[in-house]
Amino acid sequence: MSATSVAPLSALDIDVGSLSLEELWMPFTANRAFKRAPRLLSEAKGMYYIATDGRRILDGTAGLWCVNAGHCREPIVRAIAEQAARMDYAPGFQMGHPLEFELASRLAELLPGDLDHVFFSNSGSEAVDSALKIALAYWQAKGEPGRTKLIGRLRAYHGVGFGGISVGGIDTNKKQFASQLLPNVDHLPHTHDPSRNAFSRGQPEHGRELADALEATIAKHGASTIAAVIIEPVAGSTGVLIPPKGYLERLREICTNHGILLIFDEVITGFGRLGAPFAADAFGVIPDLMTVAKGITNASVPMGAVFVRRELYDTVVNATEAGIEFFHGYTYSGHPLACAAALATLGVYREEGLFERAASLAPYWEEAVHSLQGAPHVVDIRNLGVVAGIELASRPGKPGARAFEVFTRCFSDENVLIRTTGDIIALSPPLIVEKEQIDEIVGTVDKMLRRVD
């Protein structure tokens, strides 16, 4: 085939003034409202986006909790470009390529406890559904096929696959699809208790006993019917719910006592957000499976993964005498570009000590975000590592409206990107954030809180 020359099209080549917004159906977005007043980004570098109108936007959310090392980092960009020129794709079924094996080995070295096997996906949603399937396959292979029930938690977010929304606990994510959710699912209560824990710094003192609801759930269904419990160590998308002291330890204890698998969804907390490689490290609680995505590639190429204990892998693989042992996977599992990006990202984390940097910034971050106590509308503040949730009182009959106005004003008036979920402002900047930028993010939120009614 003869070589062709096709000029790449970038955002800078597009005439935004004549751009049609109609054809795109945007995810998790009020499409009609957005298209009346769009917020468009065209470039990014370090701690900043560039909007299409030329404004520089300070990123207070690491994109969507995912750009932990900052935007467009040169080692990651170079690794992706070089791999795209060398080999753009390799099939992952009955074939492989060296990068995916090297990445799995590097990740296994980073993992806590006996988590030492890796199954690749393309997102956190896929990682969750993969983990649930692994749990079910494990019990089948172990000769306990009756263990089919999955236990999630109210207010949890585990992605948008049918498995993830079934074990998840956010009603708005479920109601359009409720007729077809997984049947053998139950939920634990959430841990949000503002009457006892409002304005806690770090882990709340009260709520360890909420883990005992798992004992009641086991008594209701029988341990021999339950395959796994899945939770976010820190519930992110629902508004940054920090686990009470002793809560995760108690869940681990109960799962161990009853032979139930414990799955940590670390799509948000993985790769440094809490000042440690994973929340499992930060809390000293080791799950049987762990899901990750987002920070694994610094969000530069989509990728997710499930980390699995050796005993689970061995049980599933050795249960089949010959042939395929686990009938699951994705066309893009272990994609070469994603693997190259992930390896380069791990290198940046290591060489720049970003996990340790997050730990060192955490006290300053805590003081900064808690300075908002007493600001108008603020009813609670929660923080851990370099993440925080600022909960606002809702406007009567208009839940979410007040926080969303703060979000739009921060972006349009002060050039700062924040995130909201309901009436909770969620902040999670890249781990390269400087103290002056923390002050700017928090100061902007404070200013906007004083402007909105």
C-alpha positions in Angstrom: 0.0 0.0 0.0 1.4 3.4 -0.9 2.0 5.9 1.9 -0.6 8.6 2.3 -0.3 11.9 4.0 -3.4 13.0 6.1 -3.1 16.1 8.1 -4.3 15.4 11.7 -7.3 17.4 12.9 -7.0 19.0 16.4 -9.3 21.1 18.4 -7.3 24.1 17.3 -8.2 23.5 13.7 -12.0 23.6 14.4 -14.0 26.8 14.0 -15.8 26.7 17.3 -18.2 29.5 16.1 -19.6 27.2 13.4 -19.3 24.0 15.4 -22.5 21.9 15.5 -23.3 20.6 19.0 -26.5 18.8 17.9 -25.2 15.4 16.9 -23.4 14.4 20.0 -25.3 12.8 22.9 -23.2 13.7 25.9 -22.8 11.4 28.9 -24.1 12.3 32.4 -24.9 15.8 31.0 -28.0 18.0 30.8 -27.7 18.1 27.0 -30.2 20.8 26.2 -28.9 23.2 28.9 -25.2 22.5 27.9 -25.8 23.1 24.3 -27.4 26.5 25.1 -24.3 27.6 27.1 -21.4 25.2 26.3 -18.2 24.9 28.3 -15.5 23.7 25.8 -11.9 22.8 26.5 -9.2 22.6 23.7 -5.8 22.2 25.4 -4.3 21.1 28.7 -0.9 21.3 30.4 0.2 20.6 33.9 -2.4 22.0 36.3 -4.4 23.9 33.6 -6.9 23.5 30.8 -7.3 26.0 28.0 -10.9 26.8 27.1 -11.8 27.5 23.5 -12.1 31.2 24.3 -8.4 31.2 25.4 -8.9 31.3 29.1 -6.6 29.2 31.3 -8.6 27.1 33.7 -7.1 25.8 36.9 -8.1 22.1 37.3 -9.4 21.4 40.8 -10.7 18.0 39.9 -7.9 16.2 38.0 -10.3 16.0 35.1 -12.7 13.4 36.5 -10.6 12.3 39.5 -8.1 10.8 37.0 -5.3 13.1 35.9 -3.2 12.5 39.0 0.1 13.5 37.5 -1.1 16.6 35.7 -2.0 17.0 32.1 0.0 16.2 29.0 3.1 15.0 30.8 5.9 14.6 28.3 7.1 11.0 29.2 3.5 9.8 28.9 2.8 11.6 25.6 6.1 10.4 24.2 5.4 6.8 25.2 2.0 6.8 23.5 3.3 8.4 20.3 6.2 5.9 20.1 4.0 2.9 20.7 1.4 4.1 18.2 4.2 4.3 15.5 5.6 0.8 16.5 2.4 -1.3 17.0 -1.0 0.3 17.2 -3.0 -2.8 18.2 -2.5 -6.5 19.1 -5.2 -9.0 19.7 -5.6 -10.2 23.3 -7.4 -13.4 22.7 -5.0 -16.3 22.4 -2.3 -13.7 21.6 -0.3 -11.2 23.6 2.4 -8.6 23.5 5.3 -7.9 25.9 4.0 -4.6 27.2 0.9 -6.1 28.8 3.0 -8.7 30.7 5.5 -6.1 31.8 2.8 -3.8 33.0 1.1 -6.6 34.9 4.5 -7.4 36.6 5.1 -3.8 37.5 1.6 -3.4 39.0 2.0 -6.6 41.0 5.1 -5.2 42.5 3.2 -2.2 43.7 0.2 -4.1 45.1 -0.3 -4.8 48.8 -0.6 -8.3 50.3 -1.1 -11.2 48.0 -2.9 -9.3 45.3 -0.5 -10.3 42.4 -2.6 -11.1 39.3 -4.0 -8.5 36.8 -7.0 -8.7 34.4 -7.1 -5.7 32.1 -10.2 -3.8 30.9 -10.8 -0.4 29.4 -12.6 1.5 32.2 -13.7 1.3 35.8 -17.2 0.2 34.8 -15.7 -2.8 32.9 -13.3 -3.5 35.7 -16.2 -3.8 38.2 -18.2 -6.1 36.0 -15.1 -8.2 35.4 -14.5 -8.4 39.2 -18.1 -9.5 39.8 -17.7 -12.2 37.1 -14.4 -13.3 38.6 -16.0 -13.7 42.0 -18.8 -15.9 40.5 -16.4 -17.9 38.5 -14.2 -18.5 41.6 -17.1 -20.0 43.6 -18.1 -22.2 40.7 -14.6 -23.4 40.3 -14.4 -24.0 44.1 -17.4 -26.2 44.0 -19.8 -23.7 45.7 -22.0 -22.6 42.8 -24.7 -21.5 45.3 -22.7 -18.5 46.2 -24.3 -16.1 43.7 -25.5 -13.1 45.8 -23.6 -9.8 45.5 -23.7 -7.2 48.3 -23.2 -3.6 47.5 -23.8 -0.4 49.5 -26.3 2.4 49.3 -25.0 5.6 47.7 -22.2 3.6 46.1 -21.0 4.2 42.5 -19.5 1.3 40.6 -19.8 2.4 37.0 -22.5 2.0 34.5 -22.5 -1.6 33.5 -25.5 -3.7 34.5 -23.4 -5.3 37.2 -22.1 -2.0 38.5 -25.4 -0.2 38.7 -27.0 -3.3 40.3 -24.5 -3.4 43.2 -24.3 0.4 43.1 -26.6 2.5 45.3 -27.4 5.7 43.5 -31.1 5.7 42.7 -30.9 8.2 39.8 -28.4 5.9 38.0 -30.8 3.0 38.3 -34.4 4.1 37.7 -34.3 4.1 33.9 -33.0 0.5 33.9 -34.5 -1.0 37.0 -36.5 -3.6 35.2 -33.3 -5.4 34.1 -30.9 -5.1 37.0 -29.2 -8.2 38.5 -31.7 -10.0 40.8 -29.4 -11.5 43.5 -28.2 -8.3 45.0 -28.6 -6.6 48.4 -27.1 -3.5 49.9 -25.5 -2.3 53.1 -26.4 1.1 54.6 -24.1 4.0 53.7 -21.8 5.6 56.3 -22.9 9.2 55.9 -23.9 10.4 59.4 -23.7 14.2 59.6 -25.5 14.3 62.9 -22.5 12.8 64.6 -19.6 13.3 62.1 -20.1 16.8 60.5 -16.9 18.6 59.7 -14.7 15.6 60.6 -11.1 15.9 59.7 -10.0 12.6 58.1 -11.8 9.5 59.2 -14.9 10.1 61.3 -15.0 8.8 64.9 -18.5 7.4 64.7 -19.9 4.6 62.5 -17.8 1.5 62.9 -20.9 -0.3 64.0 -22.5 0.2 60.6 -20.3 -2.6 59.3 -22.2 -5.0 61.5 -25.1 -4.6 59.0 -23.2 -7.1 57.0 -23.8 -9.7 59.8 -27.5 -9.0 59.5 -27.4 -9.4 55.7 -25.5 -12.7 56.1 -28.1 -13.9 58.6 -30.9 -13.0 56.2 -29.4 -14.7 53.1 -27.0 -17.3 54.5 -23.2 -17.0 54.1 -23.3 -20.0 51.7 -25.3 -17.9 49.2 -23.1 -14.8 49.1 -20.2 -14.5 46.6 -18.8 -11.1 47.4 -19.2 -7.7 49.0 -18.1 -4.7 47.0 -17.5 -1.2 48.3 -15.6 1.9 47.6 -13.1 2.5 50.5 -13.9 6.2 50.0 -17.2 6.7 48.2 -16.3 9.4 45.7 -19.0 10.1 43.1 -21.7 10.2 45.7 -20.0 13.1 47.5 -16.8 12.0 49.2 -17.9 9.8 52.1 -14.9 8.9 54.3 -15.1 5.5 56.1 -15.4 5.8 59.9 -12.5 4.5 62.0 -12.6 0.7 62.2 -15.3 0.3 59.6 -13.2 -1.2 56.8 -11.4 -3.4 59.3 -14.7 -4.7 60.6 -16.0 -5.5 57.1 -12.8 -7.4 56.3 -13.2 -9.3 59.5 -16.7 -10.3 58.8 -16.0 -11.3 55.2 -13.1 -13.4 56.4 -15.1 -15.1 59.1 -17.8 -16.1 56.6 -15.6 -16.9 53.6 -17.0 -14.0 51.6 -14.8 -12.2 49.0 -14.2 -8.5 49.6 -13.9 -6.3 46.6 -12.5 -2.7 46.8 -13.5 -0.4 44.0 -10.4 1.9 43.9 -11.1 3.5 40.6 -10.9 6.9 42.3 -8.7 6.1 45.3 -6.1 4.1 43.4 -2.7 5.6 42.4 -2.0 8.2 45.1 -5.2 10.0 45.9 -5.0 9.2 49.6 -1.2 9.6 49.9 -0.5 5.9 49.3 -0.5 3.7 46.2 -4.0 2.4 47.1 -6.6 2.9 49.8 -5.8 -0.6 50.8 -2.4 0.6 51.8 -3.7 3.8 53.4 -6.2 1.9 55.6 -4.1 -1.3 56.1 -7.1 -3.4 54.9 -6.4 -5.9 52.0 -9.3 -7.0 49.8 -9.5 -10.1 47.7 -10.0 -8.2 44.5 -9.5 -4.6 43.6 -10.7 -2.6 40.7 -8.8 0.4 39.2 -8.9 2.7 36.2 -8.5 6.5 35.9 -5.0 7.1 37.4 -3.6 3.9 35.9 -2.7 5.8 32.7 -3.2 9.3 34.1 -6.3 9.3 32.0 -4.3 9.6 28.8 -5.6 6.4 27.2 -8.7 4.5 28.6 -7.7 1.6 30.7 -9.0 -0.4 33.7 -7.9 -3.4 35.6 -8.9 -6.0 38.3 -6.2 -7.0 40.8 -6.7 -10.5 42.1 -5.3 -12.7 44.8 -3.2 -15.6 43.5 -5.5 -18.2 45.2 -8.5 -16.9 43.2 -6.6 -17.0 39.9 -5.2 -20.4 40.6 -8.6 -21.8 41.5 -10.3 -20.5 38.4 -7.5 -21.5 36.0 -6.8 -24.9 37.4 -10.5 -25.9 37.5 -10.4 -26.4 33.7 -8.5 -29.3 32.4 -7.7 -27.7 29.0 -8.8 -24.7 26.9 -10.2 -21.3 27.9 -10.6 -21.1 31.7 -12.6 -17.8 32.0 -14.9 -16.8 29.2 -14.6 -13.0 29.5 -12.6 -10.2 28.1 -12.6 -7.2 25.8 -11.2 -6.4 22.3 -9.1 -3.8 23.8 -7.9 -5.6 27.0 -4.3 -4.7 27.5 -4.2 -2.4 24.5 -0.6 -1.5 23.5 -1.2 2.2 23.7 -2.8 1.9 27.1 0.0 -0.3 28.4 2.6 2.1 27.1 0.8 5.0 28.8 0.4 3.1 32.1 4.1 2.1 32.2 5.1 5.7 31.6 2.6 6.9 34.2 4.0 4.5 36.8 7.4 5.9 36.0 6.3 9.5 36.6 4.6 8.6 39.9 7.8 6.8 41.0 10.4 9.3 39.8 8.5 12.4 41.1 7.4 10.7 44.4 3.8 11.8 43.7 2.2 9.4 46.2 4.5 10.7 48.9 3.9 14.2 47.8 0.2 13.7 48.2 0.7 12.5 51.8 2.9 15.6 52.5 0.2 17.9 51.1 -2.7 16.3 52.9 -2.4 18.5 56.2 -2.2 21.7 54.2 -5.2 20.5 52.0 -7.2 19.7 55.1 -6.6 23.1 56.7 -7.5 24.8 53.4 -10.8 23.0 52.8 -11.9 23.3 56.4 -11.4 27.0 56.2 -14.8 27.0 54.4 -16.6 26.0 57.6 -18.8 29.0 58.3 -19.0 30.1 54.7 -22.6 30.6 53.4 -24.6 27.4 52.8 -21.9 25.0 54.0 -23.3 22.2 56.2 -20.4 19.7 56.2 -16.9 19.2 55.0 -15.2 15.9 54.5 -11.6 15.2 53.6 -8.8 12.6 53.3 -5.6 12.6 51.4 -6.0 15.1 48.6 -9.8 14.9 48.2 -12.6 16.8 49.8 -16.4 17.1 49.7 -18.1 20.4 50.7 -21.8 19.8 51.3 -24.2 22.7 50.9 -27.7 23.2 52.1 -30.1 22.6 49.2 -32.5 25.2 47.9 -36.1 24.3 48.7 -37.5 22.2 45.9 -34.3 22.5 43.8 -31.7 19.9 45.0 -28.4 20.3 43.3 -29.1 23.8 41.9 -27.0 25.7 44.4 -23.9 23.6 44.0 -24.3 23.6 40.2 -24.4 27.4 40.1 -21.2 27.5 42.1 -19.6 25.1 39.6 -20.7 27.2 36.6 -19.6 30.5 38.2 -16.2 29.1 39.2 -15.6 28.1 35.6 -17.0 31.2 33.9 -16.1 33.9 36.4 -12.9 32.7 38.1 -11.4 30.2 35.6 -11.4 27.3 38.1 -12.8 23.8 37.4 -14.6 22.1 40.3 -17.0 19.2 40.3 -20.5 18.8 41.9 -22.7 15.9 42.7 -26.1 16.9 44.0 -25.4 19.8 46.4 -21.9 18.5 47.2 -18.7 20.2 45.8 -16.0 17.6 45.2 -12.4 18.7 44.9 -9.5 16.4 43.9 -6.7 18.3 42.1 -3.8 16.6 40.3 -1.1 15.5 42.8 1.3 18.1 41.3 -0.8 20.9 42.8 1.1 23.6 44.6 0.0 25.2 47.8 -0.8 28.5 46.1 -3.1 26.7 43.7 -4.8 25.0 46.6 -5.4 28.4 48.0 -6.8 29.6 44.7 -9.2 26.7 44.3 -10.5 27.0 47.9 -10.6 30.8 47.7 -12.6 30.7 44.5 -15.1 28.3 46.0 -15.4 30.6 49.0 -15.9 33.6 46.8 -18.6 31.9 44.8 -20.4 30.6 47.9 -20.8 34.2 49.0 -22.2 35.2 45.6 -24.9 32.6 45.2 -28.2 32.7 47.1 
